[in-house]
């Protein structure tokens, strides 16, 4: 959400951002609504002042004059009673349009409508050359008895999964490994629920545009979250923190849920795209300073790269285009990891800076050293998400006998050097 004053004063800049982000917002409609609201507010305030003056005069008037003033007061009240609902309706409509206003993208972002305009800026590692015929992750799971994917589908439906044996333990070891990496980097570990009220999703930016991706808890004002960022972003909503309390750097862990609406036919085989998953997420709330935000962005990106390097996986760094990054993003960089069975890289991490776009929606504020109350800046990035990362780990580190080598950095968490068949 952008500041309405900024929009009024910079319509051409905002219009350019709307075009580059592919927002459905009609800026002319927004500006017309804003003018109508300002006019109604002026009229309402003038009537309220007139009513107050009239009431004061009535208290000092003669009986004859008082009767006239009382009648005038009723007329003013009736007009206010008619205007105030109109004002509230227009304000609600304006708020919905403001939800569609995009953050102005940083000047280095590739300009384009979709992911075909994303730019690979760096590649780390070389895809492995196998000396045997490698299996894909699902074949490895079935061969080693590491899951009950077909059976669990009868219980929980498609795009569900159940891991067992060494693979189940490996998933848990990876999550703890990633969490410890962030703790060592100075982040505060925090576990959060997997559900939140509707206002948290509006504050995050997922509502109203991507409501179809979210499961609703029937009979409750609750929805299942696709990332702990939804809850962490609303944790300090409505508070006014001191500048000394910032930054807030959280390592959030939770079970996550996504309906994957509109993705029918995509990645339905195996663990790449499932309805429930686990994720360790980086979330930062910092002062309203672009340079400070940039420092955190690079630090969070480095954390994720360090994890991928420790997992001994080839990956590439992708600068995301304006049309692919979403409305709220100032900058987005994805990390894509090599999938041998597909012969391509797939996204495993997404690092985003949103400036004050989320903070304005959530009411995330702080008082700076000069005593001024300001909206904070927010950032987020994946540390590790399972089971997707298992796809890359199983396929890249498989051995000819069907076992899978555990990266050295994770072996202390897992307890041995290889995943072996379930007996």
C-alpha positions in Angstrom: 0.0 0.0 0.0 1.4 3.4 -1.0 0.9 6.6 0.9 -2.1 8.4 -0.6 -0.3 11.7 -0.3 2.5 10.3 -2.4 0.1 9.1 -5.0 -1.6 12.5 -5.3 1.7 14.2 -5.7 3.4 11.7 -8.0 0.6 10.2 -10.3 3.0 9.7 -13.3 5.5 7.8 -11.2 2.8 5.6 -9.7 1.2 5.0 -13.1 4.6 3.8 -14.4 4.9 1.3 -11.5 1.3 0.1 -12.2 2.3 -0.6 -15.8 5.6 -2.3 -14.9 4.0 -4.5 -12.2 1.0 -5.4 -14.2 -1.4 -4.2 -11.5 -5.1 -4.2 -12.4 -5.5 -0.8 -10.6 -7.3 2.0 -12.3 -5.3 5.0 -11.0 -7.8 7.5 -12.4 -10.6 5.9 -10.5 -8.5 6.0 -7.3 -7.7 9.7 -7.7 -11.3 10.5 -8.4 -12.4 8.6 -5.3 -9.8 10.5 -3.3 -11.1 13.9 -4.5 -14.6 12.9 -3.7 -13.6 11.8 -0.2 -11.7 15.0 0.4 -14.7 17.0 -0.6 -17.1 15.0 1.5 -14.7 15.3 4.5 -14.6 19.1 4.1 -18.4 19.3 3.9 -18.8 16.9 6.9 -16.2 18.9 9.0 -17.9 22.2 8.1 -21.3 20.8 9.1 -20.0 19.5 12.4 -18.5 22.9 13.1 -21.7 24.6 12.2 -23.7 22.2 14.4 -21.4 22.8 17.4 -21.7 26.6 16.9 -25.5 26.3 16.5 -25.7 24.2 19.7 -23.6 26.8 21.6 -25.8 29.7 20.3 -29.0 27.8 21.3 -27.9 27.7 24.9 -27.7 31.5 25.0 -30.7 32.4 22.8 -34.2 33.6 23.7 -37.0 31.0 23.7 -38.1 32.1 20.2 -34.6 32.0 18.8 -33.8 28.7 20.5 -36.7 27.0 18.7 -35.3 28.1 15.4 -31.8 27.0 16.3 -33.0 23.6 17.5 -34.8 23.1 14.2 -31.6 24.2 12.3 -29.6 21.7 14.4 -32.0 18.9 13.3 -31.5 19.8 9.7 -27.7 19.8 10.0 -27.9 16.4 11.8 -30.1 15.0 9.1 -27.6 16.1 6.4 -24.7 14.6 8.4 -26.6 11.4 8.8 -26.9 11.2 5.0 -23.3 12.2 4.3 -21.4 10.0 6.8 -22.5 6.6 5.3 -21.6 7.9 1.9 -18.1 8.9 3.2 -17.6 5.5 4.9 -18.6 3.7 1.7 -16.2 5.7 -0.4 -13.4 5.3 2.1 -13.9 1.5 2.0 -13.8 1.5 -1.8 -10.6 3.6 -1.8 -9.0 1.3 0.7 -9.6 -1.7 -1.6 -8.0 0.2 -4.5 -5.0 1.2 -2.3 -4.5 -2.5 -1.6 -3.7 -2.8 -5.3 -1.1 0.0 -5.4 2.3 -1.4 -6.2 5.6 -0.6 -4.5 7.9 1.3 -6.9 10.5 -1.3 -8.1 14.1 -0.6 -7.6 15.9 0.9 -10.7 17.9 -2.3 -11.3 15.0 -4.6 -11.7 14.5 -6.1 -15.1 11.3 -4.6 -16.7 8.9 -7.1 -18.2 5.5 -8.7 -17.6 6.5 -12.2 -16.6 9.3 -14.6 -15.6 10.6 -14.8 -19.1 12.2 -11.4 -18.4 14.0 -12.6 -15.2 17.8 -12.4 -15.5 20.3 -15.0 -14.2 23.1 -13.0 -12.6 25.3 -15.7 -11.1 25.7 -19.5 -11.1 27.2 -21.5 -8.3 28.5 -25.0 -8.7 28.3 -27.4 -11.6 25.6 -30.0 -12.2 26.8 -33.5 -11.5 27.8 -35.9 -14.3 26.5 -39.3 -13.3 28.5 -42.5 -14.1 25.3 -44.5 -13.8 21.6 -44.1 -14.8 20.2 -41.8 -12.1 16.7 -42.1 -10.6 14.3 -39.3 -10.0 13.3 -38.5 -6.4 10.1 -40.5 -6.6 11.8 -43.6 -7.9 14.3 -43.3 -5.0 11.5 -43.0 -2.5 9.7 -46.0 -3.8 12.9 -48.1 -4.2 13.9 -47.5 -0.6 10.6 -47.5 1.2 11.0 -43.9 2.3 7.4 -42.8 1.8 3.7 -43.8 1.6 2.7 -41.4 -1.2 0.0 -43.6 -2.8 -1.5 -44.8 0.4 -1.6 -41.3 2.0 -3.4 -39.9 -1.1 -6.3 -42.2 -0.2 -6.4 -40.6 3.2 -5.6 -36.9 2.4 -6.1 -36.6 -1.3 -3.7 -35.6 -4.1 -0.5 -33.5 -3.4 -0.1 -34.9 0.1 2.9 -36.9 1.3 4.0 -39.1 4.1 7.7 -39.7 4.6 9.1 -42.6 6.7 12.3 -44.1 7.8 15.5 -42.3 7.1 13.8 -39.7 4.8 11.4 -38.6 7.6 14.4 -38.2 9.9 16.3 -36.4 7.2 13.5 -33.8 6.7 13.5 -33.0 10.5 17.4 -32.8 10.5 17.3 -30.4 7.6 14.8 -28.1 9.3 16.8 -28.0 12.5 20.0 -27.4 10.5 18.5 -24.4 8.7 17.1 -23.0 12.0 20.5 -23.2 13.7 22.1 -21.5 10.7 19.9 -18.5 11.2 20.3 -18.5 15.0 24.1 -18.4 14.4 23.5 -15.4 12.0 21.8 -13.5 14.8 18.1 -14.3 14.1 15.6 -15.0 16.9 14.0 -18.4 16.5 10.2 -18.4 16.8 7.5 -20.9 16.1 4.1 -19.7 15.0 0.7 -21.2 14.3 -0.3 -22.2 10.8 -3.5 -20.1 10.9 -4.3 -16.4 11.2 -7.2 -14.0 11.0 -8.2 -12.3 7.7 -6.6 -9.0 8.5 -3.2 -10.6 8.8 -3.5 -11.8 5.2 -4.5 -8.3 4.0 -1.5 -6.9 6.0 0.8 -9.4 4.4 -0.5 -8.6 0.9 -1.9 -12.0 0.0 -5.4 -10.6 0.2 -7.3 -9.5 -1.8 -5.4 -10.6 -4.9 -4.4 -14.2 -4.1 -7.2 -15.3 -1.9 -7.8 -18.4 -4.0 -4.4 -19.8 -2.9 -5.5 -19.9 0.8 -7.5 -22.5 2.7 -10.3 -21.1 4.8 -11.2 -22.6 8.1 -14.9 -23.0 7.8 -17.0 -21.4 10.5 -14.1 -19.3 11.7 -12.4 -16.0 10.8 -9.3 -18.0 10.2 -7.2 -19.0 7.2 -4.3 -21.4 6.8 -1.0 -19.6 6.1 1.4 -20.5 3.3 4.3 -19.0 5.2 5.1 -17.9 8.7 5.8 -14.4 7.2 2.0 -13.8 7.3 2.0 -14.1 11.1 5.4 -12.5 11.8 4.4 -9.5 9.7 1.4 -9.0 12.0 3.1 -9.8 15.3 3.7 -6.1 16.0 0.7 -4.7 14.2 -0.7 -1.5 15.8 2.3 -1.0 18.1 4.7 1.9 18.1 8.2 0.5 18.7 11.2 2.6 19.7 13.9 2.8 17.1 16.2 1.0 19.6 14.0 -2.1 19.4 14.7 -2.4 15.7 15.7 -4.4 13.8 13.5 -7.4 14.6 15.1 -10.4 12.8 13.0 -13.6 13.2 13.7 -17.1 12.1 10.1 -18.4 11.9 9.3 -22.1 11.6 5.8 -23.5 10.9 3.8 -25.9 8.9 2.5 -24.2 5.8 -0.5 -24.7 3.6 -1.3 -23.7 0.0 -4.3 -24.7 -2.1 -2.2 -24.3 -5.3 -5.3 -23.0 -7.1 -4.8 -22.7 -10.8 -1.8 -25.1 -10.9 -3.7 -28.1 -12.1 -1.4 -30.4 -14.1 1.8 -28.8 -12.8 4.3 -30.9 -10.7 1.6 -33.3 -9.6 4.2 -36.2 -9.3 6.2 -36.5 -6.1 7.2 -33.8 -3.7 7.7 -30.6 -5.8 4.3 -29.0 -5.3 2.3 -30.2 -2.3 -0.5 -28.7 -0.2 1.2 -28.9 3.2 4.9 -28.3 3.8 7.4 -27.1 6.4 9.5 -24.0 6.2 12.1 -22.0 8.0 11.6 -18.4 7.1 13.7 -15.2 7.5 11.7 -12.1 8.4 13.1 -8.7 9.2 11.5 -5.5 10.4 13.9 -2.6 10.2 14.1 1.2 10.2 12.8 3.2 7.2 16.1 3.5 5.4 16.7 2.1 1.9 20.4 1.5 2.6 19.6 -0.4 5.8 17.0 -2.4 3.9 19.6 -3.2 1.2 22.1 -4.4 3.8 19.5 -6.7 5.3 18.6 -7.9 1.8 22.1 -8.9 1.0 22.6 -10.5 4.4 19.4 -12.6 4.1 20.4 -13.7 0.5 23.8 -14.7 1.8 22.2 -16.8 4.5 20.2 -18.8 2.0 23.2 -19.2 -0.3 25.3 -20.4 2.6 22.7 -23.0 3.4 22.6 -24.2 -0.3 26.4 -24.4 -0.4 26.4 -26.4 2.9 23.9 -28.8 1.3 26.4 -29.1 -1.7 23.8 -28.2 -4.3 24.3 -26.4 -7.6 22.2 -23.3 -7.8 21.8 -20.0 -9.7 20.8 -16.5 -8.6 18.0 -14.8 -10.5 17.0 -11.1 -10.5 13.2 -11.2 -10.8 11.4 -8.9 -13.3 8.9 -6.2 -12.3 5.9 -8.2 -13.6 6.9 -11.4 -11.9 7.9 -10.1 -8.5 4.4 -9.1 -7.2 2.8 -5.8 -6.3 4.5 -5.3 -2.9 8.1 -6.0 -3.9 10.7 -3.4 -4.2 13.3 -6.0 -5.2 13.2 -9.8 -5.5 16.0 -12.3 -6.1 15.3 -16.0 -6.4 17.6 -18.9 -5.8 17.0 -21.8 -8.2 18.5 -25.2 -7.5 19.4 -27.9 -10.0 17.0 -30.8 -10.5 18.8 -33.6 -12.4 15.7 -35.5 -13.5 14.3 -32.4 -15.2 17.6 -31.0 -16.4 16.8 -27.5 -15.1 16.9 -25.2 -12.1 13.8 -24.8 -9.9 13.1 -22.1 -7.4 13.8 -22.9 -3.8 14.4 -19.5 -2.2 12.8 -16.1 -2.7 14.4 -13.0 -1.2 12.2 -9.9 -1.1 12.4 -6.3 0.1 9.0 -4.5 0.4 10.0 -1.1 2.0 7.0 0.2 3.8 4.3 -1.5 1.6 3.4 -4.2 4.2 4.1 -1.9 7.1 1.4 0.6 6.0 -1.1 -2.3 5.6 -0.2 -3.8 9.0 0.4 -0.6 11.0 4.0 -1.5 11.7 5.5 1.7 13.2 8.3 3.0 15.3 9.3 6.3 16.8 12.7 7.5 15.4 15.4 9.4 17.4 13.8 12.7 16.5 10.5 11.6 18.0 8.7 11.2 14.7 6.5 8.1 14.2 7.3 6.3 11.0 6.4 3.2 9.1 9.1 0.5 9.3 10.5 -1.5 6.3 10.0 -5.3 5.9 12.0 -8.1 4.2 11.7 -11.8 4.0 13.5 -14.8 2.5 13.3 -18.6 2.6 15.9 -20.4 4.6 14.7 -23.9 3.8 11.4 -25.4 2.7 10.6 -29.1 2.8 9.8 -31.4 1.1 10.8 -29.4 -2.0 14.5 -29.3 -1.1 14.4 -33.1 -0.7 13.8 -33.4 -4.4 17.2 -31.8 -5.1 19.0 -33.5 -2.2 17.9 -37.0 -3.2 18.5 -36.6 -6.9 21.9 -34.8 -6.7 23.4 -36.9 -3.9 22.1 -40.4 -4.9 24.5 -43.3 -5.2 24.4 -46.3 -7.6 23.1 -48.7 -5.0 20.1 -46.4 -4.3 21.4 -44.9 -1.1 21.7 -41.1 -0.8 24.7 -39.3 0.7 24.0 -36.7 3.4 26.0 -33.5 3.1 28.7 -33.2 5.7 27.2 -30.2 7.3 24.0 -32.1 8.0 25.5 -35.4 9.2 25.7 -34.2 12.9 22.0 -33.6 12.8 21.1 -36.8 11.0 23.5 -39.1 12.8 25.0 -40.9 9.8 26.5 -40.3 6.4 23.8 -41.9 4.2 20.1 -42.5 3.9 19.5 -46.2 3.7 16.5 -48.3 2.8 13.7 -48.7 5.3 13.6 -52.3 6.6 
